[in-house]
Amino acid sequence: MARLRIIFWRNIVATLVVGMLVIGGSLGPAAALAPGDPGYEEQIAKEATAKPDRPSVDFSVDMLSQYIFRGIAFSRHSVVFQPSFTIGYKGFSANIWGNFDTNERNPYGLITPNRNAAKWNETDLTVSYSREVIKNLTLQGGIIYYALDSNTAGSDSFEVFGTASYAFPWFDLSFEVYREVANIPGWYLVWGLSKSIELPVELKFLAGKPSLDLKATWSAELSNSRGAFPTDDGSKYNSLNAGMIYAGLNIPVHTHITITPKVMFWYNLGGQSNYVLRNASWDGTPNHIVGGVSASTSF
């Protein structure tokens, strides 16, 4: 018992010493300058705006009228909840995302078609790294593991991906490449334009100015499998796929909490995409309007 007390107090003393050294080091530059000295105010401002060297944490929950993935509807006549949790540090990030269907009605269910019950049917895990290689040009690469419910798919899915985005003065331009390396090999390509606009609105009950996010994307599917996306002529699905138009209003209701009403319009890009998206979607239509709201926090 005496030995445990010695170890305990030795650890406490060591922690206090290290803490004082850290605090002293962080206060050192400011302490070297007194009020009125040249550079004192600049030093204080720099320390006040400096970001702490620590991981970032983001959590959000979307409540949507439908779950659409790459133009295909994976829900119908129900509300879906999609929580997302991300930890990032020095360009590295890890994310877990899920889909909860309040009344799953999958007409193509492998075990129980039209289950008519609430079901958590998908969990995605993403690990990635991003870096600004030159001014305004950011590259990202990573992997995604799709853990799918056995009623939805016969097996899970695994992708590697890379993205490039460039911030122009008027908008952001992006290009994304995904490669399925598991059960249904193929390429998925996405081109996108986006813009975030800070609105000139100041309300006392908000923690900041609202902003409007606008985005448009277009995609192509280059499948190596004839059975993954059946076409009307039996050929492989190598075609333009789906377009998407998005608008979201970010409302900062608290310093760390943002509420975002949003709306999306997914539409087929003609050719084989009309047939494929119509027949793959649970609701039997190739175009979809999705509305909802999300709540997010970051610290």
C-alpha positions in Angstrom: 0.0 0.0 0.0 2.8 2.4 0.9 4.5 1.7 -2.5 1.2 2.4 -4.3 1.0 5.8 -2.5 4.5 6.7 -3.5 3.8 5.9 -7.1 0.6 7.8 -7.0 2.1 11.0 -5.6 5.1 10.7 -7.9 2.8 10.6 -10.9 0.9 13.6 -9.5 4.1 15.7 -9.1 5.3 14.7 -12.5 2.0 15.7 -14.1 2.1 19.1 -12.3 5.6 19.8 -13.4 4.9 18.9 -17.0 1.7 21.0 -16.9 3.6 24.0 -15.6 6.3 23.6 -18.2 3.7 23.5 -21.0 1.8 26.5 -19.6 5.0 28.4 -19.1 6.1 27.6 -22.7 2.8 28.7 -24.1 2.9 32.0 -22.1 6.6 32.6 -22.7 6.3 34.8 -25.9 3.6 37.0 -24.5 5.3 37.3 -21.1 8.4 38.5 -22.9 6.4 41.5 -24.1 4.8 44.0 -21.8 1.7 46.1 -22.7 2.9 49.0 -24.8 5.9 47.1 -26.2 6.1 46.9 -30.0 4.5 43.7 -31.2 2.6 43.0 -28.0 -0.9 43.4 -29.5 0.0 41.4 -32.6 1.3 38.6 -30.3 -1.9 38.5 -28.3 -4.1 38.5 -31.4 -2.0 35.6 -32.9 -2.4 33.5 -29.8 -6.1 34.2 -29.6 -6.7 33.0 -33.1 -4.2 30.1 -33.1 -6.0 26.7 -33.5 -5.1 24.1 -30.9 -3.2 21.2 -32.2 -5.8 18.6 -31.5 -8.2 16.2 -33.4 -11.5 17.6 -34.7 -14.8 15.9 -34.0 -17.9 16.2 -36.1 -21.3 14.6 -35.5 -24.5 15.1 -37.6 -27.9 13.4 -38.1 -29.9 13.7 -41.3 -33.6 13.1 -41.3 -34.7 12.7 -45.0 -37.8 11.7 -46.9 -35.8 9.1 -48.8 -32.4 7.4 -49.1 -30.9 7.9 -52.5 -27.5 6.5 -53.3 -26.0 7.4 -56.7 -29.4 8.0 -58.2 -30.9 4.7 -56.9 -33.7 4.8 -54.2 -33.0 2.5 -51.3 -36.2 3.4 -49.4 -39.8 4.2 -50.2 -42.8 5.6 -48.3 -40.7 6.1 -45.1 -38.4 8.5 -43.3 -34.8 7.7 -42.9 -32.3 8.8 -40.3 -28.6 8.9 -41.2 -26.1 9.7 -38.4 -22.5 10.4 -39.2 -19.5 10.7 -36.9 -16.0 11.9 -38.0 -12.7 12.3 -36.3 -10.0 14.2 -38.1 -6.4 15.1 -37.4 -3.7 16.6 -39.6 -5.4 15.6 -42.8 -6.4 12.1 -41.7 -10.0 11.3 -41.0 -12.1 8.4 -40.0 -15.9 8.4 -40.4 -18.8 6.0 -39.5 -22.1 6.5 -41.2 -25.4 4.7 -41.0 -28.9 4.4 -42.4 -32.0 3.7 -40.3 -35.2 3.1 -42.3 -38.3 3.7 -40.2 -40.3 1.3 -42.4 -38.2 -0.7 -44.8 -40.1 -1.8 -47.8 -37.6 -3.4 -50.1 -39.4 -5.1 -53.0 -36.2 -6.9 -53.9 -35.5 -8.2 -50.4 -33.4 -11.3 -50.4 -34.9 -12.7 -47.2 -38.1 -10.7 -46.6 -39.5 -8.5 -49.4 -41.4 -5.5 -48.1 -40.4 -6.1 -44.5 -42.7 -3.3 -43.3 -40.6 -2.8 -40.1 -38.0 -0.3 -38.8 -34.5 -1.5 -39.7 -30.9 -0.3 -39.5 -29.7 -1.7 -42.8 -26.4 -0.1 -43.6 -23.2 1.0 -41.9 -20.3 2.6 -43.8 -16.7 3.0 -42.6 -14.4 5.5 -44.3 -10.8 6.2 -43.7 -9.1 9.0 -45.8 -6.3 11.5 -46.1 -6.5 14.9 -47.7 -3.9 17.6 -48.4 -3.7 20.9 -50.2 -0.9 20.2 -52.6 -0.8 23.7 -54.1 -2.9 26.8 -53.3 -6.6 26.1 -53.7 -6.0 22.5 -55.0 -6.8 19.7 -52.5 -6.4 16.0 -53.1 -7.9 13.2 -51.1 -7.7 9.4 -51.1 -9.2 6.7 -49.0 -11.2 3.5 -48.6 -14.9 2.8 -47.9 -16.3 -0.3 -46.4 -20.1 -0.8 -46.9 -21.5 -3.1 -44.3 -24.9 -4.0 -45.8 -27.9 -5.8 -44.3 -28.3 -9.3 -45.7 -31.8 -8.6 -46.8 -30.5 -5.7 -49.0 -27.4 -7.3 -50.5 -25.8 -10.8 -50.7 -22.5 -9.4 -49.4 -20.7 -6.3 -48.3 -18.9 -3.9 -50.6 -15.5 -2.3 -50.6 -14.2 0.7 -52.5 -11.0 2.8 -52.9 -11.4 6.4 -54.0 -9.6 9.6 -54.9 -10.8 13.1 -55.3 -9.5 16.5 -56.5 -11.1 19.8 -55.8 -10.1 23.3 -56.8 -11.4 26.5 -55.2 -12.0 29.1 -57.8 -13.1 32.7 -56.7 -16.7 32.0 -57.9 -17.2 28.3 -57.1 -15.4 25.0 -56.2 -14.8 22.4 -58.9 -14.4 18.7 -58.0 -13.8 15.4 -59.6 -14.2 12.0 -57.8 -13.2 8.5 -58.8 -14.4 5.4 -57.0 -13.3 1.8 -57.7 -15.3 -1.2 -56.4 -12.8 -3.9 -55.6 -15.0 -6.5 -54.1 -18.1 -8.2 -55.5 -19.2 -6.0 -58.4 -16.0 -4.4 -59.8 -16.5 -1.2 -61.6 -15.7 2.5 -61.7 -17.9 5.4 -60.6 -17.0 8.9 -61.6 -18.5 12.2 -60.3 -18.0 15.8 -61.5 -19.3 18.6 -59.3 -19.7 22.3 -58.9 -20.4 23.9 -55.5 -20.7 27.3 -53.8 -21.2 28.4 -50.2 -22.7 31.9 -49.8 -22.8 33.7 -46.5 -26.1 35.6 -46.3 -26.1 39.2 -45.2 -28.5 38.4 -42.3 -27.8 39.1 -38.6 -30.3 37.9 -36.1 -29.7 38.2 -32.3 -30.9 34.7 -31.5 -28.4 33.1 -33.9 -24.7 32.4 -33.2 -23.6 33.7 -36.6 -24.7 34.5 -40.1 -26.6 31.8 -42.0 -25.1 30.5 -45.2 -26.5 28.8 -48.3 -24.8 25.8 -49.8 -25.5 25.1 -53.5 -24.2 22.0 -55.4 -24.6 20.2 -58.7 -23.1 16.9 -59.6 -23.1 14.6 -62.6 -21.9 10.9 -62.6 -21.0 8.0 -64.8 -21.0 4.3 -64.0 -18.5 2.0 -65.8 -19.4 -1.5 -64.5 -17.4 -4.6 -65.2 -20.3 -6.8 -64.4 -23.4 -7.5 -66.5 -25.5 -8.6 -63.5 -24.7 -5.7 -61.3 -26.8 -3.1 -63.2 -29.0 -5.0 -65.7 -29.6 -3.0 -68.9 -32.4 -3.4 -71.4 -30.1 -4.9 -74.0 -28.1 -7.1 -71.7 -24.9 -5.1 -72.2 -22.6 -3.9 -69.4 -23.7 -0.6 -67.8 -21.2 1.9 -69.1 -23.1 5.1 -69.2 -23.7 8.5 -67.8 -25.7 7.8 -64.6 -27.4 10.5 -62.5 -27.3 14.2 -61.8 -28.1 15.9 -58.5 -29.0 19.4 -57.6 -28.7 20.4 -53.9 -29.6 23.4 -51.7 -29.1 23.6 -48.0 -29.5 26.5 -45.6 -27.1 26.4 -42.7 -28.5 28.1 -39.6 -26.1 28.4 -36.6 -28.4 28.2 -33.7 -25.5 27.8 -31.2 -21.8 28.2 -31.3 -21.3 24.5 -31.9 -24.8 23.5 -33.4 -26.0 24.1 -36.9 -29.5 23.2 -38.3 -29.7 22.7 -42.0 -33.0 22.4 -44.0 -32.1 20.8 -47.3 -33.6 19.7 -50.6 -32.1 17.5 -53.4 -33.3 16.6 -56.9 -31.8 13.4 -58.4 -32.4 12.8 -62.1 -31.3 10.3 -64.7 -28.9 11.4 -67.5 -30.7 9.6 -70.3 -29.7 6.6 -72.3 -29.3 3.4 -70.3 -29.5 5.4 -67.0 -33.3 5.8 -67.3 -33.8 2.0 -67.5 -31.2 1.1 -64.9 -32.2 3.7 -62.3 -35.9 3.0 -62.7 -35.6 -0.8 -62.3 -33.0 -0.7 -59.5 -34.9 1.9 -57.3 -37.2 0.5 -54.7 -39.9 2.9 -55.8 -39.6 2.1 -59.5 -38.8 5.7 -60.6 -35.6 7.1 -62.1 -36.0 10.7 -60.7 -36.4 11.7 -57.1 -37.0 14.8 -55.0 -35.7 14.5 -51.4 -36.3 16.9 -48.6 -35.2 16.9 -45.0 -33.2 18.6 -42.2 -29.9 17.9 -40.5 -28.4 18.8 -37.1 -24.7 19.0 -36.8 -22.1 19.9 -34.2 -18.3 20.1 -34.3 -15.6 20.8 -31.7 
